[in-house]
Amino acid sequence: MSKRILLSAFACDPAMGSEPYVGWNWLRQLLAAYPGPLLLLTRQQHAAPVRAALPAEEAARLEVLAFDLPGFAGLDHRHRLMKLYYVVWQCAALLVVLWRQGRRQDISLIHHCTYNVVDMPGLLWLVPGAAFLWGPIGGGQVPPAWAAPIYGRGWARERRRRRMKRLIRYNPLVLLAAWRARAILVANEDTLAVLPRFAQAKSVRLLETAVSTTGPLRPRGQGDRFRLLWVGQLEPRKGLVLLLQALRTLRETAPTLFARLELAVVGSGPEQAAMQQAVADWALAGQVRLIGALDYQAVQALYARADLFVFTSVQDTSGNVLLEALSNGLPALAFDHQGAREILAGGGGRRLPADSLEQAVEGLVSAITELADAPAQLQAYAEAAIDNVNQRFLWEQKGVVLRRVLDEILQDPESLEFLS
């Protein structure tokens, strides 16, 4: 019987964004990297779209093992209970795979990806007779202490979370999964730092997301209006309020510049009402449009139209929207930490120091003020953004690394050495 690789991708869908988009692209890269039969473990709602979107040759090599707990098949991946459901689903997934492996003994390697936070490695590393590949994992990052006012009453929960992250290297589940893993793909420096030392030794740095292509280079910053774009979930960790505070400062200190500004905010979430209230209270309504959630094509049109993308997240493994902006040749501002530091290290924008809330806001004010009248600098950033993505953040480049890792595991199962 042919040996196969199992890809555990709880979220995997070609027609969705966010985590399902990431799972779908890891499936495509695994199909390209491994010529043998594959088994996809995922949710029921993803099975039909995956089969329909694959070329015939790849579909013939793929078996889909899809299931949901009774009554939860239609639960949206953005639902507030999704993380809890994911944990329970992982427990059930272990039983499903153990049953199959016991009958067929045909799984040689399990690659666990999507919803891959460092403190929740799932349980598939327990499956006998199969090597275990974990990642890319993220979630080691925490918001800086100065972000407490942004979180408000939710900061108590974040403080507990910060303590838990410091204890990850002593978490028995993480220790056992890391010990069992033949290799660990790690998305950012913050996550690598919280792993036990023996796990760091078999880790490969690899961001969990990428883009498929880059868009055309367009002129930026050459109109009468200076168009800013912000895209994300309206929740405290995304830090939109910092940008609104920066605009409030500009309204008071640079009214001429403020009159030229136009900020489009794309997204919805629990902070939507609070952000609408802030726009009204700070007299920003003439410059700020809270558009709500948009589909992929509509957001692409905004990337093409904007002059500067602003990524204000204070806690993010990477930042899909930041990569999307850069891939469209849209210069970006972001704080110099976590995933944004990893992404912008290759160019395409400006990383802002943020050691305090005041410094974060002042950095946004200073950068917007300078770049609003610097079309040449914006164009240089735009060119660097396209180059950065083409060199480091295309999905096919993830596939090259994945192929190397698979070769090491499958061809020399007792010894692994990875290059950083």
VOGU-3710 file (C-alpha; in Angstrom, 3 decimals, decimal comma):
1> mskrillsaf> 0,000/0,000/0,000  1,331/3,475/-0,934  2,521/5,619/1,927  0,972/9,060/2,099  1,394/12,390/3,857  -1,495/13,692/5,946  -2,017/17,458/5,999  -4,052/18,552/8,996  -5,606/21,833/7,875  -8,667/22,620/9,975
11> acdpamgsep> -9,193/25,687/7,760  -8,556/25,096/4,051  -10,622/26,771/1,358  -9,761/28,389/-1,995  -12,760/30,730/-1,835  -12,111/32,237/1,604  -9,554/34,635/2,992  -7,589/34,656/6,243  -6,823/31,241/7,782  -8,682/29,126/5,156
21> yvgwnwlrql> -6,655/30,907/2,452  -3,449/29,970/4,283  -4,508/26,327/4,603  -5,426/26,113/0,916  -2,065/27,453/-0,174  -0,138/25,087/2,092  -2,103/22,245/0,501  -1,078/23,454/-2,963  2,565/23,684/-1,929  2,489/20,217/-0,386
31> laaypgplll> 0,976/18,802/-3,577  3,797/20,429/-5,542  6,541/19,329/-3,129  5,463/15,698/-2,708  4,613/13,551/-5,744  2,896/10,758/-3,821  -0,635/10,403/-2,430  -1,903/12,913/0,123  -4,623/12,904/2,728  -6,263/16,200/3,729
41> ltrqqhaapv> -7,843/16,327/7,187  -10,219/19,291/7,343  -13,770/20,462/8,049  -16,791/19,333/6,012  -17,482/22,764/4,507  -14,055/22,815/2,843  -14,178/19,412/1,134  -16,221/20,291/-1,960  -14,490/23,650/-2,712  -11,064/22,004/-2,419
51> raalpaeeaa> -11,947/19,143/-4,766  -13,537/21,530/-7,291  -10,569/23,929/-7,363  -7,763/21,383/-7,817  -6,452/20,383/-11,251  -7,443/16,828/-12,208  -3,950/15,378/-11,686  -3,650/16,796/-8,177  -7,224/15,866/-7,265  -6,470/12,253/-8,244
61> rlevlafdlp> -3,654/12,123/-5,660  -5,688/13,695/-2,871  -8,054/11,959/-0,488  -10,134/14,296/1,691  -11,020/13,185/5,203  -13,536/15,822/6,318  -15,627/15,876/9,455  -17,275/18,190/11,985  -18,814/17,618/15,346  -22,603/17,173/15,161
71> gfagldhrhr> -24,373/20,524/14,843  -21,224/22,541/14,103  -20,637/21,920/10,400  -21,771/25,431/9,466  -19,901/27,323/12,175  -18,126/30,285/10,559  -14,358/30,440/11,027  -14,720/33,979/12,429  -17,226/32,946/15,123  -16,257/33,901/18,683
81> lmklyyvvwq> -16,427/30,232/19,743  -14,181/29,013/16,936  -11,030/28,668/19,064  -12,865/26,513/21,593  -14,378/24,430/18,803  -10,934/24,013/17,244  -9,565/22,500/20,466  -12,451/20,012/20,713  -12,165/19,228/16,985  -8,480/18,425/17,423
91> caallvvlwr> -9,315/15,866/20,114  -11,829/14,225/17,789  -9,316/14,396/14,915  -6,879/12,264/16,895  -9,485/9,522/17,238  -10,385/9,718/13,545  -6,750/9,429/12,423  -5,894/6,715/14,956  -8,822/4,658/13,657  -7,695/5,073/10,073
101> qgrrqdisli> -4,023/4,426/10,794  -4,937/1,318/12,742  -6,846/-0,051/9,729  -4,514/0,982/6,896  -1,071/1,847/8,310  -0,504/4,108/5,285  0,374/7,494/6,828  4,124/8,079/6,880  4,135/11,764/7,883  1,656/14,185/9,444
111> hhctynvvdm> 1,997/17,905/8,722  -0,042/19,946/11,196  -0,817/23,476/9,971  -3,451/26,291/10,225  -4,651/27,799/13,505  -1,138/26,896/14,528  -0,440/28,750/17,763  2,590/27,630/19,698  0,640/26,635/22,813  -1,847/24,427/20,913
121> pgllwlvpga> 0,052/21,831/18,828  -2,943/19,510/18,520  -2,624/15,818/19,319  -1,723/14,193/16,001  1,879/13,799/17,123  0,517/10,840/19,107  -0,288/8,849/15,953  2,071/5,838/15,780  4,093/5,011/12,685  4,067/8,577/11,317
131> aflwgpiggg> 6,684/11,298/11,514  5,392/14,687/12,708  5,992/18,100/11,074  4,658/21,037/13,070  4,020/24,475/11,649  4,493/27,134/10,661  3,610/28,117/14,216  3,110/31,611/15,607  1,486/33,095/18,667  4,608/33,633/20,756
141> qvppawaapi> 4,238/37,391/20,492  2,467/39,483/23,130  1,308/43,105/23,052  3,721/45,594/24,649  2,886/46,754/28,164  2,200/50,274/26,929  -0,785/48,953/24,945  -2,843/48,429/28,128  -5,082/51,489/27,501  -5,930/50,150/24,029
151> ygrgwarerr> -7,280/46,924/25,517  -9,181/48,594/28,336  -10,907/46,050/30,558  -9,565/43,290/28,314  -6,012/43,960/29,511  -6,437/41,642/32,518  -6,919/38,749/30,112  -3,853/39,852/28,123  -1,770/39,934/31,297  -2,754/36,336/31,992
161> rrrmkrliry> -1,898/35,488/28,405  1,532/37,143/28,763  2,265/34,981/31,809  1,166/31,863/29,933  3,508/32,682/27,032  6,445/32,866/29,447  5,564/29,366/30,662  5,206/27,779/27,201  8,605/26,072/27,382  7,320/24,200/30,462
171> nplvllaawr> 3,924/23,266/28,971  3,818/19,421/28,840  1,733/19,419/25,639  4,207/21,710/23,880  7,204/19,793/25,209  5,862/16,443/24,023  4,790/17,733/20,608  8,142/19,478/20,115  10,039/16,337/21,188  8,005/14,197/18,790
181> arailvaned> 8,300/16,663/15,881  10,970/15,900/13,284  11,003/19,584/12,364  9,220/22,750/13,508  8,447/25,600/11,126  8,401/28,869/13,100  6,838/32,078/11,804  8,646/34,762/13,790  11,408/35,504/16,263  9,005/35,994/19,189
191> tlavlprfaq> 7,620/32,466/18,786  11,068/30,911/18,381  12,151/32,551/21,640  9,426/30,908/23,748  10,188/27,358/22,554  12,409/25,105/24,672  16,029/25,086/23,539  15,944/21,561/22,117  12,987/22,594/19,935  14,796/25,696/18,687
201> aksvrlleta> 17,583/23,446/17,416  15,241/21,709/14,963  13,293/24,791/13,938  13,185/26,435/10,530  12,169/30,103/10,250  9,285/30,373/7,801  6,399/32,845/7,828  3,043/31,071/7,710  1,589/33,179/4,903  2,565/34,548/1,501
211> vsttgplrpr> 1,018/35,847/-1,717  0,710/34,288/-5,157  1,870/37,196/-7,269  2,697/40,894/-7,249  0,709/43,626/-8,897  1,765/46,428/-11,250  3,765/49,371/-9,974  1,578/52,489/-9,722  2,360/56,147/-8,928  1,796/57,004/-5,263
221> gqgdrfrllw> 1,381/60,333/-3,514  0,910/62,460/-6,609  -2,680/63,665/-6,165  -4,154/66,594/-4,270  -5,501/64,214/-1,626  -3,222/61,935/0,397  -5,046/58,616/0,713  -4,360/56,353/3,684  -5,672/52,797/3,902  -6,201/50,594/6,970
231> vgqleprkgl> -7,511/47,005/6,683  -8,225/44,563/9,498  -10,534/43,238/12,158  -11,859/45,988/14,408  -10,563/44,660/17,712  -8,156/46,131/20,303  -5,008/44,281/19,198  -5,235/45,767/15,691  -4,617/49,244/17,137  -6,771/51,378/14,818
241> vlllqalrtl> -7,286/53,832/17,669  -3,565/54,751/17,448  -4,014/55,931/13,877  -7,146/57,854/14,791  -5,217/59,534/17,620  -2,500/60,472/15,124  -5,093/62,063/12,838  -6,569/63,904/15,806  -3,106/65,333/16,529  -2,695/66,373/12,888
251> retaptlfar> -6,095/68,089/12,960  -4,832/70,268/15,793  -1,187/70,790/14,766  -1,242/70,653/10,953  -4,743/71,640/9,780  -3,655/72,225/6,167  -2,214/68,737/5,882  -5,170/67,283/7,783  -7,563/68,759/5,219  -5,761/66,796/2,474
261> lelavvgsgp> -5,937/63,456/4,255  -8,389/60,698/3,452  -8,424/57,485/5,516  -10,397/54,440/4,375  -10,926/51,842/7,123  -11,918/48,366/5,913  -13,152/45,808/8,399  -15,705/45,002/11,045  -15,595/43,590/14,538  -16,339/44,156/18,210
271> eqaamqqava> -14,784/47,637/18,267  -16,786/48,999/15,350  -19,133/51,107/17,477  -16,237/52,427/19,596  -14,278/53,460/16,501  -17,343/55,197/15,036  -17,724/57,084/18,307  -14,043/58,089/18,304  -14,337/59,422/14,744  -17,317/61,530/15,801
281> dwalagqvrl> -15,850/62,724/19,121  -12,516/63,718/17,577  -14,093/65,539/14,598  -12,554/63,162/12,043  -15,688/62,373/10,054  -14,639/64,483/7,069  -11,378/62,568/6,678  -12,232/59,033/7,868  -14,569/56,538/6,172  -15,438/53,390/8,103
291> igaldyqavq> -16,371/51,204/5,159  -16,988/47,876/6,898  -16,007/44,461/5,571  -15,412/44,115/1,815  -14,742/41,193/-0,509  -11,298/40,466/-1,907  -11,728/42,280/-5,223  -13,045/45,433/-3,566  -10,061/45,561/-1,217  -7,698/45,063/-4,166
301> alyaradlfv> -9,203/48,160/-5,783  -8,469/50,155/-2,625  -4,851/48,933/-2,590  -4,519/50,280/-6,121  -5,984/53,672/-5,206  -4,240/54,400/-1,880  -0,963/56,238/-1,338  0,077/54,688/1,976  -0,962/51,606/3,957  -0,947/51,851/7,747
311> ftsvqdtsgn> -0,608/48,652/9,807  -1,071/49,467/13,488  -1,316/45,990/15,005  0,263/45,627/18,446  -0,007/41,810/18,380  0,265/39,763/15,169  2,135/36,667/14,046  2,565/38,165/10,581  -0,107/40,290/8,926  -1,766/38,997/5,768
321> vllealsngl> -3,036/42,454/4,870  0,439/43,950/5,200  1,775/41,426/2,688  -1,178/42,070/0,374  -0,488/45,800/0,449  3,201/45,335/-0,350  2,405/42,876/-3,135  0,322/45,633/-4,735  3,227/48,066/-4,560  1,572/50,035/-1,759
331> palafdhqga> 4,118/51,507/0,711  3,414/50,716/4,360  3,930/52,006/7,872  4,083/49,494/10,732  5,535/49,211/14,206  8,978/47,674/14,439  8,030/44,416/16,153  6,635/40,916/15,648  5,492/39,895/12,160  5,683/43,401/10,715
341> reilaggggr> 9,392/43,542/11,558  9,921/40,236/9,719  8,016/41,379/6,645  9,336/44,936/6,298  12,955/43,929/6,970  13,296/43,504/3,212  11,934/46,965/2,408  8,700/48,461/1,189  7,938/50,926/3,924  8,942/52,292/7,270
351> rlpadsleqa> 9,171/50,484/10,599  8,260/52,838/13,436  9,786/52,567/16,914  7,103/52,065/19,524  8,418/51,878/23,079  5,462/53,822/24,463  1,953/54,759/23,406  3,044/58,366/22,955  5,986/57,334/20,763  3,729/55,126/18,648
361> veglvsaite> 1,321/57,983/17,945  4,126/60,504/17,402  5,803/58,114/14,972  2,633/57,849/12,915  2,207/61,633/12,927  5,804/62,231/11,849  5,791/59,596/9,096  2,457/60,726/7,613  3,576/64,357/7,709  6,826/63,584/5,896
371> ladapaqlqa> 5,467/61,175/3,311  2,421/63,246/2,370  4,777/65,539/0,459  7,408/63,005/-0,639  6,164/61,245/-3,781  9,716/60,229/-4,759  10,228/58,491/-1,417  6,840/56,794/-1,708  7,740/55,537/-5,161  11,030/54,179/-3,889
381> yaeaaidnvn> 9,154/52,343/-1,131  6,675/51,010/-3,716  9,477/49,556/-5,848  11,138/48,060/-2,767  7,807/46,529/-1,707  7,445/44,646/-4,990  11,079/43,476/-4,824  10,713/42,378/-1,203  7,662/40,242/-1,909  9,127/38,730/-5,081
391> qrflweqkgv> 12,283/37,715/-3,259  10,849/36,483/0,052  7,079/36,124/0,228  5,704/34,185/-2,751  3,943/30,902/-2,043  6,231/28,992/-4,402  9,179/30,004/-2,210  7,444/28,388/0,772  7,186/25,263/-1,348  10,952/25,185/-1,911
401> vlrrvldeil> 11,607/25,204/1,841  8,865/22,650/2,444  10,348/20,323/-0,184  13,765/20,507/1,497  12,260/19,716/4,897  10,255/16,789/3,520  13,318/15,386/1,793  15,243/15,462/5,070  12,461/13,753/6,994  11,499/11,105/4,437
411> qdpeslefls> 14,929/10,233/3,076  16,899/10,292/6,325  14,330/9,729/9,072  16,873/9,404/11,886  18,875/12,550/11,301  17,832/16,111/10,496  19,980/19,159/9,993  18,421/22,410/8,868  19,903/25,663/7,678  18,443/28,839/9,136
//
